[in-house]
Amino acid sequence: MESNNFGIPAPLDGEYKDVAWGITKKGEKFQPMWIPRHNPNAHDVKMEVLYCGICHSDCTIGDDLIG
């Protein structure tokens, strides 16, 4: 999958790269981007998410309709 980094820094030691969906400017469409996440430790759970939705409020904020 191609994605843009949008100026997000590369993962540091103790982090890994994961995909997220977001927008960087008003009026843009949601698109995949890579974000750093910390490596799981003994008290964390890491799971694979196969399907998810976008909340209506995320779209409203993305379109700058709240003000």
N, C-alpha and C positions, 0 to 999 in steps of 0.2 A: 504494500500500500504506500503510495506516495503521500507525503505530508510535509508541511512547512513547520519550521521551528519557531517562527514568530518572535525571535529574539530571546527565547527561553534558554537559559544556560544549560550546557551539557551536564549530565549527572556527575556528582562528586563521588569520591570514594565512599562506599557505604550506601550508594543509591543505584537505582536502575532506571532505565528509560521505559515509560509506559505511554500508551496512546490515550488521549482525551479528546473530547469534542468541544469546540468553543468558537467564539468570534472575537475579533480584535478591534473592529470598527462598526459603528452604527450602520445598519442596513445591509451588512454582509450576511452571507449564509453561514450556518454552522459548518465547520470543517474539522477534519482530524488534525491534531497537533501532538507532538511529543512533549511530555512533562517528566521531571525527575520525581521519583518516589523513593523513600528510604527502604533499604533492604529489610525484610521481615526479621524480627528477633523472636525470642522464645515466647513472648506474650502477644504476638500478632498472628493474624490469620490472613493468608493470601488466597484469593479465589479468582477464577476466571468468570467474567461476566459475558454471556453470549448475546443477550438482548437487553435493551433498556430503552427508555423513552426520554423525551425532553419535556420538562415542565412548562406549562403555559406561561408562568411568570418569567422563566428564562427568555422566552421569545419576546415577551413584552418589554423586558429590560433591554434586550438586544436591539429592539426597534426604537428604543428611547421614548416609549409611550408613557412612562411614569412621571418623567419630568425632573 
